[in-house]
Amino acid sequence: MKIDPERWKGDTDEAVTGIFVRAQDPDGNWQSADIWCLEPESLLEWLRSRGGENPYAENVVGVLLGRGHLVKKEG
């Protein structure tokens, strides 16, 4: 998973959600980062990491974290 450089401040003291995952920072180093810092694609990857897939719930999380819809409706 990758951290969005626009959201990454380089420290983990300022948690937005309090949910931390391991992800690569903009320099390629592995960090513990709040899920708020993840790129949208990585956020969706994390949400589905345990085998789940619920586009409605994934979009709700995306909107709540300021990412908009993570799953685009086809057609």
N, C-alpha and C positions, 0 to 999 in steps of 0.2 A: 504494500500500500504506500501511497505517496502523500506527502504534506503539501498543501497549497502555499506557495511562497507569500501570497498576499495576506494569509491569515496567520502565518508563523512568526512569532516574535522571538523565538530562540530560547524561551524558558517555559517550563511546565508549571510554574507557580500560579498562573492565572487560568484556572480551569473554568470552562463555560458549562460543560455538562457533567464533569467529574468522571466521565467514562474514557479511560485511557487505553490506547492500543499501541503496538509497535509499528512504526512507519518510517519511511525514509524522508529526511529533510531535504530542502533544495540543494544541499551540497552532497547528497548521497549517503549521509551518515544516518544510522538507525537511532531513533529517539522514541521516548514514550510521549505520545501526543494525545490531546483531547480529540475526540471524534469530530468536533467542530472545525479542527484544523485540516481535516482530510480534503483532498480534491474530490469533486462529486463522484467520479468513477470509483475511487477508492472507498468512499462512503457506501456506495451501493455494493461493492465487493464485500465489505465488512458486514453489511446487513444480511447478505446472502451466504455468509461464510459457514453457517451451520446447516446448510441444505434448504433453507427456507426461500420462498419467493412469493411475495405478496405486494404487487405493484401499488395498490391503494395505500397500504401502510408505509411502504418505502417512500412514496411521494409525500405523505404526511410528515415523515421525519425530515425529508429534504426541505420542505417548506418551513418547518419549525426551526431548522438550523440555517435558514437563509440561503438555501441552495436551489429552491424551486423544485419542480418535478424532476426526479431522478430517472423515472421511467417514462419515456415518450410513447404516447398512444400511436400505434401503427395504423396507417390508412387514413 
